[in-house]
């Protein structure tokens, strides 16, 4: 199952853009076909307490899979610490949450894929369009690459569309986000991106 997901993401990456491994770069956004998640309602306001539920799943280039846990990091931030990396998320505005991934371990392993969200997550990822989209989500923000260091191209994949019970799926709000690197994200590498996170009830 996991290998099938990695293979699907690799094919999707190839269809978005050709890899460019000379320096950190953004390869684009795609939506992966998947079953919907039905919720009672949504709200654009997200607090750090909601971000804790994102439950990151990190696949290393060695094939190992880790499940670091987000914990309060001060202000409106949470942070998860893995075996060789840290992931930080900070709510900056109603439609702007900033994520930072930093690899602090030794060379030789590296990160291949980071997944955010799950069946019990209180957070969804709201795209810019359609706008208006899902009721309560208001203005979205597509994955916005801000900066990076390393020799990789990163791709963003939205997965698991959110459906408010009794309404049609709008295809702007998703319960999962996959962040995939075409080359190992390893020692000293950093990724910074903004995205809109919405509250799921």
Beta strands, then each sheet from edge to edge (+ up, - down):
strand 1: 25-31
strand 2: 37-39
strand 3: 42-43
strand 4: 57-60
strand 5: 65-66
strand 6: 71-72
strand 7: 77-81
strand 8: 85-93
strand 9: 96-103
strand 10: 111-116
strand 11: 123-126
strand 12: 144-149
strand 13: 153-164
strand 14: 173-185
strand 15: 190-195
strand 16: 197-200
sheet 1: 1+ 13+ 2+
sheet 2: 1+ 13+ 14- 10+ 4- 5+
sheet 3: 1+ 13+ 14- 11+ 16- 3+
sheet 4: 6+ 7- 8+ 9- 15+ 12-
end
